[in-house]
Amino acid sequence: MAASLSAAGAAQRSWRNPANATVQRVKWTLIAVGLLPLLRLVAGYFLGWLGANPIEFITRSTGTWTLVGLAITLSITPLRKLLNWPWLLRLRRTAGLLAFFYACLHFTTYIWFDRFFDLDDILKDIVKRPFITVGFAAFVLLVPLAATSNNAIIKRLGARLWQRIHYAVYLIAVLAVVHYWWLVKKDITQPAIYAAVFFLLLALRLFWKLRDVTQGRNAGDSKRRPIENQRA
Protein backbone atom coordinates (compact mmCIF):
# COMPACT_ATOMS: atom_id res chain seq x y z
CA MET A 1 0.00 0.00 0.00
CA ALA A 2 2.75 2.44 1.00
CA ALA A 3 4.79 1.47 -2.05
CA SER A 4 1.87 2.13 -4.39
CA LEU A 5 1.20 5.53 -2.80
CA SER A 6 4.87 6.38 -3.08
CA ALA A 7 4.90 5.40 -6.75
CA ALA A 8 1.78 7.48 -7.41
CA GLY A 9 3.35 10.46 -5.68
CA ALA A 10 6.53 10.09 -7.69
CA ALA A 11 4.55 9.91 -10.93
CA GLN A 12 2.63 13.05 -9.96
CA ARG A 13 5.87 14.90 -9.20
CA SER A 14 7.39 13.76 -12.50
CA TRP A 15 4.44 15.18 -14.45
CA ARG A 16 4.57 18.38 -12.41
CA ASN A 17 8.17 18.99 -13.34
CA PRO A 18 9.16 16.73 -16.27
CA ALA A 19 12.51 16.75 -18.01
CA ASN A 20 13.01 18.97 -21.04
CA ALA A 21 13.20 15.92 -23.27
CA THR A 22 9.77 14.80 -22.08
CA VAL A 23 8.26 18.21 -22.79
CA GLN A 24 9.81 18.19 -26.27
CA ARG A 25 8.32 14.76 -26.96
CA VAL A 26 4.89 15.99 -25.85
CA LYS A 27 5.29 19.06 -28.09
CA TRP A 28 6.23 16.99 -31.15
CA THR A 29 3.35 14.62 -30.39
CA LEU A 30 1.01 17.63 -30.35
CA ILE A 31 2.38 18.76 -33.72
CA ALA A 32 2.03 15.28 -35.21
CA VAL A 33 -1.54 14.88 -33.96
CA GLY A 34 -2.35 18.41 -35.09
CA LEU A 35 -1.25 17.61 -38.66
CA LEU A 36 -3.40 14.48 -38.93
CA PRO A 37 -6.48 16.42 -40.14
CA LEU A 38 -4.39 17.89 -42.96
CA LEU A 39 -3.11 14.45 -43.97
CA ARG A 40 -6.71 13.22 -43.94
CA LEU A 41 -7.76 16.03 -46.28
CA VAL A 42 -4.85 15.40 -48.66
CA ALA A 43 -5.55 11.66 -48.74
CA GLY A 44 -9.27 12.26 -49.10
CA TYR A 45 -8.74 14.62 -52.02
CA PHE A 46 -6.71 12.12 -54.02
CA LEU A 47 -8.80 9.11 -53.01
CA GLY A 48 -12.17 10.78 -53.52
CA TRP A 49 -13.30 10.67 -49.90
CA LEU A 50 -14.41 14.31 -49.68
CA GLY A 51 -17.88 13.86 -51.11
CA ALA A 52 -19.68 15.65 -53.91
CA ASN A 53 -18.40 19.10 -52.86
CA PRO A 54 -14.75 18.74 -51.79
CA ILE A 55 -14.20 22.52 -51.56
CA GLU A 56 -16.99 22.86 -49.00
CA PHE A 57 -15.66 19.84 -47.09
CA ILE A 58 -12.14 21.33 -46.95
CA THR A 59 -13.48 24.74 -45.93
CA ARG A 60 -15.61 23.30 -43.13
CA SER A 61 -12.86 20.96 -41.93
CA THR A 62 -10.14 23.61 -41.76
CA GLY A 63 -12.55 25.97 -39.99
CA THR A 64 -13.42 23.29 -37.45
CA TRP A 65 -9.78 22.55 -36.69
CA THR A 66 -9.08 26.26 -36.31
CA LEU A 67 -11.71 26.32 -33.56
CA VAL A 68 -10.26 23.18 -31.98
CA GLY A 69 -6.79 24.76 -32.00
CA LEU A 70 -8.13 27.91 -30.35
CA ALA A 71 -9.93 25.83 -27.71
CA ILE A 72 -6.75 23.88 -26.92
CA THR A 73 -4.71 27.09 -26.77
CA LEU A 74 -7.14 28.75 -24.37
CA SER A 75 -7.45 25.63 -22.20
CA ILE A 76 -3.71 25.41 -21.45
CA THR A 77 -3.65 28.10 -18.75
CA PRO A 78 -6.68 26.67 -16.88
CA LEU A 79 -5.18 23.18 -17.07
CA ARG A 80 -1.87 24.51 -15.78
CA LYS A 81 -3.61 26.02 -12.77
CA LEU A 82 -5.89 23.06 -12.08
CA LEU A 83 -3.23 20.35 -12.50
CA ASN A 84 -0.32 22.45 -11.20
CA TRP A 85 1.71 21.59 -14.31
CA PRO A 86 3.66 24.78 -15.16
CA TRP A 87 5.32 23.16 -18.18
CA LEU A 88 2.02 23.14 -20.07
CA LEU A 89 2.65 26.80 -20.92
CA ARG A 90 5.46 25.61 -23.19
CA LEU A 91 2.83 23.98 -25.40
CA ARG A 92 0.65 27.08 -25.78
CA ARG A 93 2.67 28.59 -28.63
CA THR A 94 2.58 25.32 -30.57
CA ALA A 95 -1.18 24.99 -30.14
CA GLY A 96 -1.71 28.60 -31.15
CA LEU A 97 0.40 28.26 -34.28
CA LEU A 98 -1.50 25.11 -35.25
CA ALA A 99 -4.74 27.08 -34.93
CA PHE A 100 -3.25 29.82 -37.12
CA PHE A 101 -2.06 27.22 -39.63
CA TYR A 102 -5.58 25.86 -40.09
CA ALA A 103 -6.98 29.40 -40.20
CA CYS A 104 -4.58 30.11 -43.09
CA LEU A 105 -5.72 26.95 -44.86
CA HIS A 106 -9.35 27.95 -44.25
CA PHE A 107 -8.78 31.44 -45.65
CA THR A 108 -6.69 30.16 -48.58
CA THR A 109 -9.37 27.64 -49.53
CA TYR A 110 -11.91 30.46 -49.64
CA ILE A 111 -9.88 32.98 -51.69
CA TRP A 112 -8.34 30.36 -54.00
CA PHE A 113 -10.75 27.49 -54.64
CA ASP A 114 -14.00 29.32 -53.84
CA ARG A 115 -13.29 32.81 -55.24
CA PHE A 116 -10.29 32.13 -57.52
CA PHE A 117 -8.44 35.22 -56.23
CA ASP A 118 -11.16 37.52 -57.57
CA LEU A 119 -10.44 40.54 -55.35
CA ASP A 120 -13.64 42.39 -56.26
CA ASP A 121 -15.75 39.34 -55.48
CA ILE A 122 -13.91 38.80 -52.18
CA LEU A 123 -14.38 42.43 -51.11
CA LYS A 124 -18.08 42.28 -51.97
CA ASP A 125 -18.38 39.10 -49.86
CA ILE A 126 -16.65 40.75 -46.91
CA VAL A 127 -18.95 43.77 -47.06
CA LYS A 128 -22.28 42.09 -47.87
CA ARG A 129 -22.11 38.75 -46.01
CA PRO A 130 -21.86 39.23 -42.22
CA PHE A 131 -20.41 35.78 -41.47
CA ILE A 132 -17.60 36.47 -43.97
CA THR A 133 -17.02 39.89 -42.40
CA VAL A 134 -16.70 38.41 -38.91
CA GLY A 135 -14.52 35.52 -40.09
CA PHE A 136 -12.21 37.88 -41.96
CA ALA A 137 -11.89 40.09 -38.86
CA ALA A 138 -10.95 37.05 -36.76
CA PHE A 139 -8.28 36.03 -39.27
CA VAL A 140 -6.81 39.55 -39.45
CA LEU A 141 -6.57 39.65 -35.64
CA LEU A 142 -4.83 36.26 -35.63
CA VAL A 143 -2.00 37.49 -37.86
CA PRO A 144 -0.25 39.75 -35.29
CA LEU A 145 -0.58 37.04 -32.65
CA ALA A 146 1.21 34.55 -34.89
CA ALA A 147 3.78 37.16 -35.94
CA THR A 148 4.70 37.89 -32.32
CA SER A 149 4.95 34.25 -31.27
CA ASN A 150 8.73 34.06 -31.04
CA ASN A 151 11.19 34.87 -28.28
CA ALA A 152 12.92 37.71 -30.14
CA ILE A 153 9.67 39.63 -30.61
CA ILE A 154 8.63 39.00 -27.01
CA LYS A 155 11.92 40.50 -25.76
CA ARG A 156 11.55 43.48 -28.09
CA LEU A 157 7.94 44.19 -27.10
CA GLY A 158 8.30 43.39 -23.43
CA ALA A 159 6.26 40.79 -21.59
CA ARG A 160 3.48 43.19 -20.54
CA LEU A 161 2.80 44.61 -24.02
CA TRP A 162 3.08 41.15 -25.57
CA GLN A 163 0.51 39.82 -23.10
CA ARG A 164 -1.89 42.67 -23.88
CA ILE A 165 -1.63 41.93 -27.60
CA HIS A 166 -2.32 38.26 -27.03
CA TYR A 167 -5.44 38.97 -24.96
CA ALA A 168 -7.01 39.46 -28.40
CA VAL A 169 -7.26 35.66 -28.64
CA TYR A 170 -10.49 35.84 -26.58
CA LEU A 171 -12.04 38.28 -29.05
CA ILE A 172 -10.85 36.05 -31.89
CA ALA A 173 -12.54 33.05 -30.28
CA VAL A 174 -15.82 34.99 -29.99
CA LEU A 175 -15.62 36.15 -33.61
CA ALA A 176 -14.80 32.63 -34.80
CA VAL A 177 -17.85 31.20 -33.03
CA VAL A 178 -20.10 33.95 -34.42
CA HIS A 179 -18.68 33.25 -37.90
CA TYR A 180 -19.52 29.56 -37.53
CA TRP A 181 -22.94 30.26 -35.96
CA TRP A 182 -24.02 32.59 -38.76
CA LEU A 183 -22.69 30.16 -41.38
CA VAL A 184 -24.71 27.11 -40.32
CA LYS A 185 -27.90 29.14 -39.53
CA LYS A 186 -30.19 26.17 -38.75
CA ASP A 187 -28.31 23.40 -36.92
CA ILE A 188 -26.34 25.42 -34.37
CA THR A 189 -25.37 22.46 -32.18
CA GLN A 190 -21.65 22.52 -32.93
CA PRO A 191 -21.16 26.30 -32.73
CA ALA A 192 -23.15 26.29 -29.49
CA ILE A 193 -20.75 23.69 -28.05
CA TYR A 194 -17.73 25.82 -28.99
CA ALA A 195 -19.46 28.90 -27.55
CA ALA A 196 -20.02 27.06 -24.24
CA VAL A 197 -16.38 25.90 -24.13
CA PHE A 198 -15.01 29.38 -24.81
CA PHE A 199 -17.43 30.93 -22.30
CA LEU A 200 -16.27 28.50 -19.61
CA LEU A 201 -12.59 29.18 -20.35
CA LEU A 202 -13.11 32.94 -20.29
CA ALA A 203 -15.18 32.70 -17.09
CA LEU A 204 -12.38 30.75 -15.38
CA ARG A 205 -9.83 33.34 -16.48
CA LEU A 206 -11.97 36.20 -15.14
CA PHE A 207 -12.62 34.36 -11.88
CA TRP A 208 -8.92 33.81 -11.24
CA LYS A 209 -8.11 37.39 -12.23
CA LEU A 210 -10.68 38.82 -9.82
CA ARG A 211 -9.52 36.47 -7.07
CA ASP A 212 -5.90 37.58 -7.52
CA VAL A 213 -6.93 41.25 -7.40
CA THR A 214 -8.98 40.65 -4.24
CA GLN A 215 -6.16 38.74 -2.56
CA GLY A 216 -3.74 41.50 -3.50
CA ARG A 217 -5.98 44.13 -1.92
CA ASN A 218 -6.44 42.04 1.22
CA ALA A 219 -2.69 41.54 1.50
CA GLY A 220 -2.18 45.30 1.14
CA ASP A 221 -4.76 46.03 3.82
CA SER A 222 -3.16 43.55 6.22
CA LYS A 223 0.20 45.30 5.78
CA ARG A 224 -1.27 48.75 6.42
CA ARG A 225 -3.08 47.79 9.65
CA PRO A 226 0.03 47.19 11.82
CA ILE A 227 1.46 50.56 10.69
CA GLU A 228 -1.81 52.34 11.48
CA ASN A 229 -1.95 50.61 14.88
CA GLN A 230 1.60 51.76 15.67
CA ARG A 231 0.71 55.34 14.76
CA ALA A 232 -2.38 55.16 16.96
Secondary structure, 3 states (H helix, E strand, C coil): CHHHHHHHHHHHHHHHCCCHHHHHHHHHHHHHHHHHHHHHHHHHHHHCCCCCCHHHHHHHHHHHHHHHHHHHHHHHHHHHHHHCCHHHHHHHHHHHHHHHHHHHHHHHHHHHHHCCCCHHHHHHHHHHCHHHHHHHHHHHHHHHHHHCCCHHHHHHHCHHHHHHHHCHHHHHHHHHHHHHHHHHCCCCHHHHHHHHHHHHHHHHHHHHHHHHHHHHHHHHHHHHHHHHHHHC
